[in-house]
Amino acid sequence: MTRKVGDEVVIAKTRRGYVIRSLEDFVKEMADLAKDIDKTVDEMREGLSKMFREADE
C-alpha cells in the first residue's frame, strides 16, 4: 500500500521489527482481536460453570 501525505498511520512492533500500518487497518485488526478474546473468555466461563455444576452433582 502506498502512503500519501496526510495518511493516518501507526508504527507497530512485530516479531520481525517495526512496521508502518494504516491506522484504520490497525484499529480493525485490534477490534477483531478484542472480539476473539471476548469469545474465548465467554467459552472459558461456560466451561468452568459446567465443570462446577457437574462437581456439585
CHARMM internal coordinates of N, CA and C (Angstrom, degrees):
IC EDIT
DIST 1 N 1 CA 1.4476
DIST 1 CA 1 C 1.5281
ANGL 1 N 1 CA 1 C 108.56
DIST 1 C 2 N 1.2919
ANGL 1 CA 1 C 2 N 116.54
DIHE 1 N 1 CA 1 C 2 N 130.98
DIST 2 N 2 CA 1.4542
ANGL 1 C 2 N 2 CA 121.77
DIHE 1 CA 1 C 2 N 2 CA -179.75
DIST 2 CA 2 C 1.5175
ANGL 2 N 2 CA 2 C 109.83
DIHE 1 C 2 N 2 CA 2 C -85.98
DIST 2 C 3 N 1.3046
ANGL 2 CA 2 C 3 N 116.07
DIHE 2 N 2 CA 2 C 3 N 132.41
DIST 3 N 3 CA 1.4595
ANGL 2 C 3 N 3 CA 121.73
DIHE 2 CA 2 C 3 N 3 CA 179.03
DIST 3 CA 3 C 1.5277
ANGL 3 N 3 CA 3 C 109.29
DIHE 2 C 3 N 3 CA 3 C -91.52
DIST 3 C 4 N 1.3289
ANGL 3 CA 3 C 4 N 115.30
DIHE 3 N 3 CA 3 C 4 N 145.04
DIST 4 N 4 CA 1.4557
ANGL 3 C 4 N 4 CA 121.29
DIHE 3 CA 3 C 4 N 4 CA 177.44
DIST 4 CA 4 C 1.5213
ANGL 4 N 4 CA 4 C 108.62
DIHE 3 C 4 N 4 CA 4 C -123.19
DIST 4 C 5 N 1.3017
ANGL 4 CA 4 C 5 N 116.17
DIHE 4 N 4 CA 4 C 5 N 159.61
DIST 5 N 5 CA 1.4567
ANGL 4 C 5 N 5 CA 120.50
DIHE 4 CA 4 C 5 N 5 CA 175.95
DIST 5 CA 5 C 1.5218
ANGL 5 N 5 CA 5 C 108.38
DIHE 4 C 5 N 5 CA 5 C -58.76
DIST 5 C 6 N 1.3210
ANGL 5 CA 5 C 6 N 116.24
DIHE 5 N 5 CA 5 C 6 N 131.51
DIST 6 N 6 CA 1.4596
ANGL 5 C 6 N 6 CA 120.84
DIHE 5 CA 5 C 6 N 6 CA 179.26
DIST 6 CA 6 C 1.5167
ANGL 6 N 6 CA 6 C 113.77
DIHE 5 C 6 N 6 CA 6 C 97.01
DIST 6 C 7 N 1.3431
ANGL 6 CA 6 C 7 N 117.63
DIHE 6 N 6 CA 6 C 7 N -11.13
DIST 7 N 7 CA 1.4625
ANGL 6 C 7 N 7 CA 119.92
DIHE 6 CA 6 C 7 N 7 CA 176.91
DIST 7 CA 7 C 1.5241
ANGL 7 N 7 CA 7 C 109.62
DIHE 6 C 7 N 7 CA 7 C -64.62
DIST 7 C 8 N 1.3138
ANGL 7 CA 7 C 8 N 116.31
DIHE 7 N 7 CA 7 C 8 N 141.24
DIST 8 N 8 CA 1.4589
ANGL 7 C 8 N 8 CA 120.81
DIHE 7 CA 7 C 8 N 8 CA 175.13
DIST 8 CA 8 C 1.5188
ANGL 8 N 8 CA 8 C 107.75
DIHE 7 C 8 N 8 CA 8 C -87.80
DIST 8 C 9 N 1.3317
ANGL 8 CA 8 C 9 N 115.86
DIHE 8 N 8 CA 8 C 9 N 123.29
DIST 9 N 9 CA 1.4574
ANGL 8 C 9 N 9 CA 120.79
DIHE 8 CA 8 C 9 N 9 CA -177.17
DIST 9 CA 9 C 1.5207
ANGL 9 N 9 CA 9 C 109.60
DIHE 8 C 9 N 9 CA 9 C -130.81
DIST 9 C 10 N 1.3271
ANGL 9 CA 9 C 10 N 114.07
DIHE 9 N 9 CA 9 C 10 N 165.10
DIST 10 N 10 CA 1.4563
ANGL 9 C 10 N 10 CA 121.57
DIHE 9 CA 9 C 10 N 10 CA 175.00
DIST 10 CA 10 C 1.5242
ANGL 10 N 10 CA 10 C 106.82
DIHE 9 C 10 N 10 CA 10 C -134.21
DIST 10 C 11 N 1.3145
ANGL 10 CA 10 C 11 N 115.89
DIHE 10 N 10 CA 10 C 11 N 144.11
DIST 11 N 11 CA 1.4634
ANGL 10 C 11 N 11 CA 120.80
DIHE 10 CA 10 C 11 N 11 CA 175.52
DIST 11 CA 11 C 1.5198
ANGL 11 N 11 CA 11 C 106.46
DIHE 10 C 11 N 11 CA 11 C -100.62
DIST 11 C 12 N 1.3239
ANGL 11 CA 11 C 12 N 116.36
DIHE 11 N 11 CA 11 C 12 N 118.21
DIST 12 N 12 CA 1.4650
ANGL 11 C 12 N 12 CA 121.46
DIHE 11 CA 11 C 12 N 12 CA -175.95
DIST 12 CA 12 C 1.5236
ANGL 12 N 12 CA 12 C 109.83
DIHE 11 C 12 N 12 CA 12 C -115.99
DIST 12 C 13 N 1.3224
ANGL 12 CA 12 C 13 N 115.24
DIHE 12 N 12 CA 12 C 13 N 138.97
DIST 13 N 13 CA 1.4612
ANGL 12 C 13 N 13 CA 120.33
DIHE 12 CA 12 C 13 N 13 CA 177.18
DIST 13 CA 13 C 1.5229
ANGL 13 N 13 CA 13 C 108.41
DIHE 12 C 13 N 13 CA 13 C -88.42
DIST 13 C 14 N 1.3254
ANGL 13 CA 13 C 14 N 116.21
DIHE 13 N 13 CA 13 C 14 N 130.09
DIST 14 N 14 CA 1.4587
ANGL 13 C 14 N 14 CA 121.90
DIHE 13 CA 13 C 14 N 14 CA 177.24
DIST 14 CA 14 C 1.5219
ANGL 14 N 14 CA 14 C 108.27
DIHE 13 C 14 N 14 CA 14 C -119.64
DIST 14 C 15 N 1.3099
ANGL 14 CA 14 C 15 N 115.94
DIHE 14 N 14 CA 14 C 15 N -179.99
DIST 15 N 15 CA 1.4676
ANGL 14 C 15 N 15 CA 119.94
DIHE 14 CA 14 C 15 N 15 CA 177.35
DIST 15 CA 15 C 1.5259
ANGL 15 N 15 CA 15 C 111.58
DIHE 14 C 15 N 15 CA 15 C -63.10
DIST 15 C 16 N 1.3194
ANGL 15 CA 15 C 16 N 115.83
DIHE 15 N 15 CA 15 C 16 N -27.67
DIST 16 N 16 CA 1.4687
ANGL 15 C 16 N 16 CA 120.73
DIHE 15 CA 15 C 16 N 16 CA -176.73
DIST 16 CA 16 C 1.5251
ANGL 16 N 16 CA 16 C 113.45
DIHE 15 C 16 N 16 CA 16 C -96.30
DIST 16 C 17 N 1.3075
ANGL 16 CA 16 C 17 N 117.32
DIHE 16 N 16 CA 16 C 17 N 0.26
DIST 17 N 17 CA 1.4653
ANGL 16 C 17 N 17 CA 120.36
DIHE 16 CA 16 C 17 N 17 CA -178.88
DIST 17 CA 17 C 1.5159
ANGL 17 N 17 CA 17 C 110.41
DIHE 16 C 17 N 17 CA 17 C 132.36
DIST 17 C 18 N 1.3064
ANGL 17 CA 17 C 18 N 115.99
DIHE 17 N 17 CA 17 C 18 N -154.13
DIST 18 N 18 CA 1.4592
ANGL 17 C 18 N 18 CA 121.40
DIHE 17 CA 17 C 18 N 18 CA -179.16
DIST 18 CA 18 C 1.5213
ANGL 18 N 18 CA 18 C 110.26
DIHE 17 C 18 N 18 CA 18 C -101.34
DIST 18 C 19 N 1.3392
ANGL 18 CA 18 C 19 N 115.94
DIHE 18 N 18 CA 18 C 19 N 145.90
DIST 19 N 19 CA 1.4629
ANGL 18 C 19 N 19 CA 121.26
DIHE 18 CA 18 C 19 N 19 CA 176.83
DIST 19 CA 19 C 1.5249
ANGL 19 N 19 CA 19 C 108.69
DIHE 18 C 19 N 19 CA 19 C -133.39
DIST 19 C 20 N 1.3134
ANGL 19 CA 19 C 20 N 115.18
DIHE 19 N 19 CA 19 C 20 N 151.37
DIST 20 N 20 CA 1.4581
ANGL 19 C 20 N 20 CA 121.03
DIHE 19 CA 19 C 20 N 20 CA 174.53
DIST 20 CA 20 C 1.5164
ANGL 20 N 20 CA 20 C 106.69
DIHE 19 C 20 N 20 CA 20 C -99.16
DIST 20 C 21 N 1.3279
ANGL 20 CA 20 C 21 N 115.73
DIHE 20 N 20 CA 20 C 21 N 124.17
DIST 21 N 21 CA 1.4688
ANGL 20 C 21 N 21 CA 121.14
DIHE 20 CA 20 C 21 N 21 CA -177.23
DIST 21 CA 21 C 1.5178
ANGL 21 N 21 CA 21 C 109.21
DIHE 20 C 21 N 21 CA 21 C -124.17
DIST 21 C 22 N 1.2977
ANGL 21 CA 21 C 22 N 115.59
DIHE 21 N 21 CA 21 C 22 N 155.31
DIST 22 N 22 CA 1.4549
ANGL 21 C 22 N 22 CA 121.54
DIHE 21 CA 21 C 22 N 22 CA 172.12
DIST 22 CA 22 C 1.5241
ANGL 22 N 22 CA 22 C 108.06
DIHE 21 C 22 N 22 CA 22 C -64.66
DIST 22 C 23 N 1.3128
ANGL 22 CA 22 C 23 N 117.17
DIHE 22 N 22 CA 22 C 23 N 133.40
DIST 23 N 23 CA 1.4586
ANGL 22 C 23 N 23 CA 120.69
DIHE 22 CA 22 C 23 N 23 CA 179.76
DIST 23 CA 23 C 1.5259
ANGL 23 N 23 CA 23 C 110.63
DIHE 22 C 23 N 23 CA 23 C -58.94
DIST 23 C 24 N 1.3215
ANGL 23 CA 23 C 24 N 117.04
DIHE 23 N 23 CA 23 C 24 N -41.49
DIST 24 N 24 CA 1.4648
ANGL 23 C 24 N 24 CA 121.12
DIHE 23 CA 23 C 24 N 24 CA -179.68
DIST 24 CA 24 C 1.5278
ANGL 24 N 24 CA 24 C 111.08
DIHE 23 C 24 N 24 CA 24 C -61.81
DIST 24 C 25 N 1.3268
ANGL 24 CA 24 C 25 N 117.59
DIHE 24 N 24 CA 24 C 25 N -45.25
DIST 25 N 25 CA 1.4662
ANGL 24 C 25 N 25 CA 121.23
DIHE 24 CA 24 C 25 N 25 CA 178.70
DIST 25 CA 25 C 1.5227
ANGL 25 N 25 CA 25 C 111.03
DIHE 24 C 25 N 25 CA 25 C -64.03
DIST 25 C 26 N 1.3326
ANGL 25 CA 25 C 26 N 115.94
DIHE 25 N 25 CA 25 C 26 N -40.82
DIST 26 N 26 CA 1.4625
ANGL 25 C 26 N 26 CA 120.87
DIHE 25 CA 25 C 26 N 26 CA -179.87
DIST 26 CA 26 C 1.5268
ANGL 26 N 26 CA 26 C 110.66
DIHE 25 C 26 N 26 CA 26 C -63.27
DIST 26 C 27 N 1.3237
ANGL 26 CA 26 C 27 N 117.27
DIHE 26 N 26 CA 26 C 27 N -44.25
DIST 27 N 27 CA 1.4675
ANGL 26 C 27 N 27 CA 121.14
DIHE 26 CA 26 C 27 N 27 CA 179.85
DIST 27 CA 27 C 1.5238
ANGL 27 N 27 CA 27 C 110.33
DIHE 26 C 27 N 27 CA 27 C -64.02
DIST 27 C 28 N 1.3323
ANGL 27 CA 27 C 28 N 117.38
DIHE 27 N 27 CA 27 C 28 N -41.60
DIST 28 N 28 CA 1.4664
ANGL 27 C 28 N 28 CA 120.57
DIHE 27 CA 27 C 28 N 28 CA 177.62
DIST 28 CA 28 C 1.5269
ANGL 28 N 28 CA 28 C 110.94
DIHE 27 C 28 N 28 CA 28 C -61.74
DIST 28 C 29 N 1.3331
ANGL 28 CA 28 C 29 N 116.49
DIHE 28 N 28 CA 28 C 29 N -43.29
DIST 29 N 29 CA 1.4592
ANGL 28 C 29 N 29 CA 120.62
DIHE 28 CA 28 C 29 N 29 CA -179.97
DIST 29 CA 29 C 1.5295
ANGL 29 N 29 CA 29 C 110.81
DIHE 28 C 29 N 29 CA 29 C -63.60
DIST 29 C 30 N 1.3221
ANGL 29 CA 29 C 30 N 117.07
DIHE 29 N 29 CA 29 C 30 N -41.62
DIST 30 N 30 CA 1.4685
ANGL 29 C 30 N 30 CA 120.76
DIHE 29 CA 29 C 30 N 30 CA 179.45
DIST 30 CA 30 C 1.5315
ANGL 30 N 30 CA 30 C 110.89
DIHE 29 C 30 N 30 CA 30 C -67.52
DIST 30 C 31 N 1.3333
ANGL 30 CA 30 C 31 N 117.65
DIHE 30 N 30 CA 30 C 31 N -35.78
DIST 31 N 31 CA 1.4636
ANGL 30 C 31 N 31 CA 121.14
DIHE 30 CA 30 C 31 N 31 CA 177.06
DIST 31 CA 31 C 1.5233
ANGL 31 N 31 CA 31 C 110.29
DIHE 30 C 31 N 31 CA 31 C -65.54
DIST 31 C 32 N 1.3331
ANGL 31 CA 31 C 32 N 116.95
DIHE 31 N 31 CA 31 C 32 N -42.12
DIST 32 N 32 CA 1.4660
ANGL 31 C 32 N 32 CA 120.66
DIHE 31 CA 31 C 32 N 32 CA 177.08
DIST 32 CA 32 C 1.5240
ANGL 32 N 32 CA 32 C 110.66
DIHE 31 C 32 N 32 CA 32 C -63.20
DIST 32 C 33 N 1.3184
ANGL 32 CA 32 C 33 N 116.34
DIHE 32 N 32 CA 32 C 33 N -40.80
DIST 33 N 33 CA 1.4607
ANGL 32 C 33 N 33 CA 120.80
DIHE 32 CA 32 C 33 N 33 CA 178.33
DIST 33 CA 33 C 1.5271
ANGL 33 N 33 CA 33 C 110.71
DIHE 32 C 33 N 33 CA 33 C -63.32
DIST 33 C 34 N 1.3218
ANGL 33 CA 33 C 34 N 116.82
DIHE 33 N 33 CA 33 C 34 N -42.01
DIST 34 N 34 CA 1.4661
ANGL 33 C 34 N 34 CA 120.74
DIHE 33 CA 33 C 34 N 34 CA 178.59
DIST 34 CA 34 C 1.5305
ANGL 34 N 34 CA 34 C 110.77
DIHE 33 C 34 N 34 CA 34 C -62.95
DIST 34 C 35 N 1.3322
ANGL 34 CA 34 C 35 N 117.24
DIHE 34 N 34 CA 34 C 35 N -39.27
DIST 35 N 35 CA 1.4688
ANGL 34 C 35 N 35 CA 120.64
DIHE 34 CA 34 C 35 N 35 CA 177.17
DIST 35 CA 35 C 1.5210
ANGL 35 N 35 CA 35 C 110.68
DIHE 34 C 35 N 35 CA 35 C -62.99
DIST 35 C 36 N 1.3390
ANGL 35 CA 35 C 36 N 116.46
DIHE 35 N 35 CA 35 C 36 N -43.24
DIST 36 N 36 CA 1.4665
ANGL 35 C 36 N 36 CA 120.73
DIHE 35 CA 35 C 36 N 36 CA 178.43
DIST 36 CA 36 C 1.5249
ANGL 36 N 36 CA 36 C 110.99
DIHE 35 C 36 N 36 CA 36 C -61.93
DIST 36 C 37 N 1.3245
ANGL 36 CA 36 C 37 N 116.69
DIHE 36 N 36 CA 36 C 37 N -41.23
DIST 37 N 37 CA 1.4638
ANGL 36 C 37 N 37 CA 120.60
DIHE 36 CA 36 C 37 N 37 CA 178.92
DIST 37 CA 37 C 1.5173
ANGL 37 N 37 CA 37 C 110.07
DIHE 36 C 37 N 37 CA 37 C -64.80
DIST 37 C 38 N 1.3362
ANGL 37 CA 37 C 38 N 117.68
DIHE 37 N 37 CA 37 C 38 N -44.94
DIST 38 N 38 CA 1.4699
ANGL 37 C 38 N 38 CA 121.14
DIHE 37 CA 37 C 38 N 38 CA 178.23
DIST 38 CA 38 C 1.5214
ANGL 38 N 38 CA 38 C 110.98
DIHE 37 C 38 N 38 CA 38 C -59.39
DIST 38 C 39 N 1.3317
ANGL 38 CA 38 C 39 N 116.74
DIHE 38 N 38 CA 38 C 39 N -42.25
DIST 39 N 39 CA 1.4644
ANGL 38 C 39 N 39 CA 120.88
DIHE 38 CA 38 C 39 N 39 CA 179.59
DIST 39 CA 39 C 1.5276
ANGL 39 N 39 CA 39 C 110.37
DIHE 38 C 39 N 39 CA 39 C -63.30
DIST 39 C 40 N 1.3249
ANGL 39 CA 39 C 40 N 116.67
DIHE 39 N 39 CA 39 C 40 N -43.41
DIST 40 N 40 CA 1.4645
ANGL 39 C 40 N 40 CA 121.04
DIHE 39 CA 39 C 40 N 40 CA 179.31
DIST 40 CA 40 C 1.5215
ANGL 40 N 40 CA 40 C 110.88
DIHE 39 C 40 N 40 CA 40 C -63.37
DIST 40 C 41 N 1.3234
ANGL 40 CA 40 C 41 N 117.41
DIHE 40 N 40 CA 40 C 41 N -42.72
DIST 41 N 41 CA 1.4670
ANGL 40 C 41 N 41 CA 121.35
DIHE 40 CA 40 C 41 N 41 CA 178.85
DIST 41 CA 41 C 1.5257
ANGL 41 N 41 CA 41 C 109.82
DIHE 40 C 41 N 41 CA 41 C -62.25
DIST 41 C 42 N 1.3231
ANGL 41 CA 41 C 42 N 117.44
DIHE 41 N 41 CA 41 C 42 N -44.33
DIST 42 N 42 CA 1.4697
ANGL 41 C 42 N 42 CA 120.67
DIHE 41 CA 41 C 42 N 42 CA 178.54
DIST 42 CA 42 C 1.5241
ANGL 42 N 42 CA 42 C 110.95
DIHE 41 C 42 N 42 CA 42 C -61.21
DIST 42 C 43 N 1.3347
ANGL 42 CA 42 C 43 N 117.03
DIHE 42 N 42 CA 42 C 43 N -42.42
DIST 43 N 43 CA 1.4663
ANGL 42 C 43 N 43 CA 120.37
DIHE 42 CA 42 C 43 N 43 CA 178.89
DIST 43 CA 43 C 1.5234
ANGL 43 N 43 CA 43 C 110.95
DIHE 42 C 43 N 43 CA 43 C -64.03
DIST 43 C 44 N 1.3180
ANGL 43 CA 43 C 44 N 117.16
DIHE 43 N 43 CA 43 C 44 N -39.36
DIST 44 N 44 CA 1.4721
ANGL 43 C 44 N 44 CA 120.84
DIHE 43 CA 43 C 44 N 44 CA 178.22
DIST 44 CA 44 C 1.5261
ANGL 44 N 44 CA 44 C 110.62
DIHE 43 C 44 N 44 CA 44 C -65.28
DIST 44 C 45 N 1.3240
ANGL 44 CA 44 C 45 N 116.92
DIHE 44 N 44 CA 44 C 45 N -42.17
DIST 45 N 45 CA 1.4664
ANGL 44 C 45 N 45 CA 120.55
DIHE 44 CA 44 C 45 N 45 CA 178.56
DIST 45 CA 45 C 1.5263
ANGL 45 N 45 CA 45 C 110.73
DIHE 44 C 45 N 45 CA 45 C -60.99
DIST 45 C 46 N 1.3343
ANGL 45 CA 45 C 46 N 115.51
DIHE 45 N 45 CA 45 C 46 N -45.31
DIST 46 N 46 CA 1.4626
ANGL 45 C 46 N 46 CA 119.54
DIHE 45 CA 45 C 46 N 46 CA 179.69
DIST 46 CA 46 C 1.5236
ANGL 46 N 46 CA 46 C 110.55
DIHE 45 C 46 N 46 CA 46 C -62.37
DIST 46 C 47 N 1.3294
ANGL 46 CA 46 C 47 N 116.48
DIHE 46 N 46 CA 46 C 47 N -43.47
DIST 47 N 47 CA 1.4613
ANGL 46 C 47 N 47 CA 120.38
DIHE 46 CA 46 C 47 N 47 CA -179.99
DIST 47 CA 47 C 1.5145
ANGL 47 N 47 CA 47 C 112.07
DIHE 46 C 47 N 47 CA 47 C -63.79
DIST 47 C 48 N 1.3249
ANGL 47 CA 47 C 48 N 117.37
DIHE 47 N 47 CA 47 C 48 N -43.99
DIST 48 N 48 CA 1.4679
ANGL 47 C 48 N 48 CA 120.72
DIHE 47 CA 47 C 48 N 48 CA 178.74
DIST 48 CA 48 C 1.5197
ANGL 48 N 48 CA 48 C 111.21
DIHE 47 C 48 N 48 CA 48 C -65.73
DIST 48 C 49 N 1.3170
ANGL 48 CA 48 C 49 N 116.25
DIHE 48 N 48 CA 48 C 49 N -40.93
DIST 49 N 49 CA 1.4589
ANGL 48 C 49 N 49 CA 120.42
DIHE 48 CA 48 C 49 N 49 CA 178.60
DIST 49 CA 49 C 1.5222
ANGL 49 N 49 CA 49 C 110.35
DIHE 48 C 49 N 49 CA 49 C -60.63
DIST 49 C 50 N 1.3268
ANGL 49 CA 49 C 50 N 115.99
DIHE 49 N 49 CA 49 C 50 N -43.28
DIST 50 N 50 CA 1.4632
ANGL 49 C 50 N 50 CA 120.73
DIHE 49 CA 49 C 50 N 50 CA 179.08
DIST 50 CA 50 C 1.5272
ANGL 50 N 50 CA 50 C 110.47
DIHE 49 C 50 N 50 CA 50 C -63.65
DIST 50 C 51 N 1.3304
ANGL 50 CA 50 C 51 N 116.89
DIHE 50 N 50 CA 50 C 51 N -42.36
DIST 51 N 51 CA 1.4640
ANGL 50 C 51 N 51 CA 120.62
DIHE 50 CA 50 C 51 N 51 CA 179.58
DIST 51 CA 51 C 1.5315
ANGL 51 N 51 CA 51 C 111.00
DIHE 50 C 51 N 51 CA 51 C -61.87
DIST 51 C 52 N 1.3289
ANGL 51 CA 51 C 52 N 116.86
DIHE 51 N 51 CA 51 C 52 N -43.79
DIST 52 N 52 CA 1.4641
ANGL 51 C 52 N 52 CA 119.97
DIHE 51 CA 51 C 52 N 52 CA -178.68
DIST 52 CA 52 C 1.5259
ANGL 52 N 52 CA 52 C 111.61
DIHE 51 C 52 N 52 CA 52 C -68.65
DIST 52 C 53 N 1.3351
ANGL 52 CA 52 C 53 N 116.89
DIHE 52 N 52 CA 52 C 53 N -37.05
DIST 53 N 53 CA 1.4707
ANGL 52 C 53 N 53 CA 119.53
DIHE 52 CA 52 C 53 N 53 CA 177.22
DIST 53 CA 53 C 1.5195
ANGL 53 N 53 CA 53 C 110.29
DIHE 52 C 53 N 53 CA 53 C -63.92
DIST 53 C 54 N 1.3428
ANGL 53 CA 53 C 54 N 116.69
DIHE 53 N 53 CA 53 C 54 N -43.31
DIST 54 N 54 CA 1.4621
ANGL 53 C 54 N 54 CA 120.36
DIHE 53 CA 53 C 54 N 54 CA 179.66
DIST 54 CA 54 C 1.5221
ANGL 54 N 54 CA 54 C 111.02
DIHE 53 C 54 N 54 CA 54 C -66.16
DIST 54 C 55 N 1.3137
ANGL 54 CA 54 C 55 N 118.03
DIHE 54 N 54 CA 54 C 55 N -34.75
DIST 55 N 55 CA 1.4657
ANGL 54 C 55 N 55 CA 121.60
DIHE 54 CA 54 C 55 N 55 CA 179.67
DIST 55 CA 55 C 1.5249
ANGL 55 N 55 CA 55 C 111.08
DIHE 54 C 55 N 55 CA 55 C -69.26
DIST 55 C 56 N 1.3354
ANGL 55 CA 55 C 56 N 117.32
DIHE 55 N 55 CA 55 C 56 N -31.01
DIST 56 N 56 CA 1.4641
ANGL 55 C 56 N 56 CA 121.37
DIHE 55 CA 55 C 56 N 56 CA 179.94
DIST 56 CA 56 C 1.5201
ANGL 56 N 56 CA 56 C 112.04
DIHE 55 C 56 N 56 CA 56 C -75.90
DIST 56 C 57 N 1.3171
ANGL 56 CA 56 C 57 N 117.50
DIHE 56 N 56 CA 56 C 57 N -19.88
DIST 57 N 57 CA 1.4740
ANGL 56 C 57 N 57 CA 120.67
DIHE 56 CA 56 C 57 N 57 CA -176.37
DIST 57 CA 57 C 1.4998
ANGL 57 N 57 CA 57 C 112.29
DIHE 56 C 57 N 57 CA 57 C -79.31
END
COOR INIT
IC SEED 1 N 1 CA 1 C
IC BUILD
